[in-house]
Amino acid sequence: MQNAIKVRGLRKVYEDKKNGAKVAVDGIDLNVETGEIFAILGPNGAGKTTTVEILEGYRDRDAGEVSVLGFDPGDLKGQDRTWRNQIGIVLQSTSDAEDLTVAETVSHFAHYYSNPKDSEEVIAAVGLTDKTNARIRTLSGGQRRRLDVALGIVGGPKILFLDEPTTGFDPEARRTFWELIKTLQIEGTTILLTTHYLDEAEALANRVAVINNGRILEVATPANLGGRMNAKARVAWMANGRREEIFTDSPTKEVALLAKNFDGEIPELVVSRPSLEEIYLTMIGDQEVSA
């Protein structure tokens, strides 16, 4: 597939008068394919936000090559509007005029783009039709986040940047939001997502990148990250009132042996491989965050 985003040797250093130079991004290479949902994972201060802000054109870089939809965000040479028309951004928090209605807000933002989507269609797409005339201050957290997405997609972007999109959501609101994101992907939007929720990355992302200390540790599908699919399986069961477990490369064989020993049903049998969260924590757990 064609790359919507291509990064080579990206580097950003912040000058700190007290502590000296602070390397936030340290030579990152990255490809995001057209039409995929790509998640960037990492602890606070790992370099996620700096990387994404450079891709969005809001922050300068010190070194490296960056291409977003074929443009260099740091060197647009008068083509900023052409490029911005293809980019949608949903920040972690916003502070729009709360006395405006949903319809007024979406219509206002639509004027920033050369060929925006129909405001009513956008409001319907994010599930806010029944709140069209409601003022922003009356919206729930989940509804407000849907409005943020409406503002991000009203220009008909080819790439949508989502920064911690479901922070503070209850489980039902998060899953409803995930369905919206999946729909946008089906419609052809490339989505770059940063999140602290590992289940969110697993549910949405085609691929994930784990970043720490300004460097990418690995890029893989959620299922394969950190050799997850080849890790030893945990087989656990109850025997004589105690929880027993083994870790094995041959779980089917072990379950068959257990079934024979128990003459059929194995009490409270659980067969599992490491979760994405366990793999992620193993990858970053012994590395001090410095960016």
Protein Blocks (a to p, Z undefined) as FASTA:
>chain_A
ZZfbdcehiacddddfknopadfbgoiacdddehiacdddddehilmmmmmmmmnopacc
fbdcddeehiafklngoplmmmmmmpccddfbdcddfkbcfklmmmmmmmmpmbdcdfkl
mmmmnopmmmmmpcfklpcfklmmmmmmmmmmmnopabdcdehklgoiafklmmmmmmmm
mmmmmnopacddddfbfklmmmmmmbdcddeehiafbdcdfklgghlmmpccdddddeeh
iacddddfblmlmmmmmmmmnopaaehiacddddfklmmmmmmmmpccfZZ
